[in-house]
Structure formats: C-alpha cells, structure tokens
Amino acid sequence: MIERVMLIRHGETDWNVQRRWQGQAIVPLNQTGLAQAQALAAYLQDAPVAEIHSSDLSRAWDTASIVGEAIGITPRPDPRWREFSLGIFQGLTRDEIQEKYPAEYAQFQNDLWNYTIPNGESRRNLQDRAFDAWKALLAQPGGAERLVVSHGGTLRLLLERLFTDDPRLKGLYLPNTSITTLEKQRDSWQLVELATMPHWTEA
C-alpha cells in the first residue's frame, strides 16, 4: 500500500485576482473558485481518500467541504494549516504595502526568515507551524491517501522544509486548487507531482 498525501491550495478569491495579500482574513471563494472546487471534487470523487484535513479559514474550508461532500468525508479543521499571518500587510497589494509601510517591507525582504510583521508572524514561524501540522497529520492512523487543503504560502514553506534541495521549488507558484502529491517510498517522502491541475483548464 502506497502512503500518499495530496496538498491542495484553496480555490480562487477576488483578493487573489486583485493580488491582495490575504493572510488570515476571511475572504470567500469567488465564482471561479467555487467552480474550481467543484471540478476538483469531481476529479477526486473516486480517489481512495481516507481523510481530509483543512485550514479553518473559509476559502480553504469551503474548498475542502465541497471535495468532502463528493467523496463522502467530513474534513477535519486545523488552524495550523492557516495562511501566513500578515499583520499590517494584510488586505493590501504589494504596491500599497511598499507605499504605506516602506521600512517594514524592506525589513521583511531583507530578513527573509526572522522578521516578524507587526501584528503578524515571521516566515520561520509559519514554516514551523506548517511542519507541526504535517507531523500531526502523519502521527494519526490513516488510510492510503489523505488530502490537505491549505494556502499557497503555507504549502510552499512546508515543501521547502521537507525538500530543502529540490530545485523545482525555486520560485514555485501554486495555482488555486493545484495538487501537489507526496508519496512515502520505503522510509522517506518523495515529491512525485508538483502543482498539477488535471481537473481545470483556464478559459
């Protein structure tokens, strides 16, 4: 039996389209995001999924719930799968952040891992939180295949922690509802598919 985890980014929101930094704001799926989640659910409905774990933020939770309804599994919420806590940057575009908070943005860029955004967290905090969620997932008895629905920043930093030297992760972008598949082969986890979209074709 192959042990497999599929990491999925939530469906699209209006803030994604506007390139606003969502952080932990409550931002709903837009019509495209709902369609993406439904297409993902149709694609996965016959997959041998044993569990669905999800961020409790609505854009991820609603994506997970649509998939779960198709599969017949109730998702399990875990706040550790939430997106980057962006503090004063939340809700702004990159240009707005640079205009409103130039000193803080410069520190955010220069101290890549350890700068804590005012009222938010650091990238290292986020990566540690995501890795804790990953360890908790693996510690639970589960079936052959599990799904995690989370966020772009959270999943990227988790992948960097798990696969430090993988050149595919440099500049990685995870599209909405993309699937990244990890399989346990012998005693180690392997990255077998990265940001695939078999269920969705852009119009």
Secondary structure, 3 states (H helix, E strand, C coil): CCEEEEEEECCCEHHHHHCECCCCCCCCECHHHHHHHHHHHHHHCCCCEEEEEECCCHHHHHHHHHHHHHHCCCCEECHHHCCCCCHHHCCCEHHHHHHHCHHHHHHHHHCCCCCCCCCCCCHHHHHHHHHHHHHHHHHCCCCCEEEEEECHHHHHHHHHHHCCCCHHHCCCCCCCCCEEEEEEECCEEEEEEEEECCCCCCC
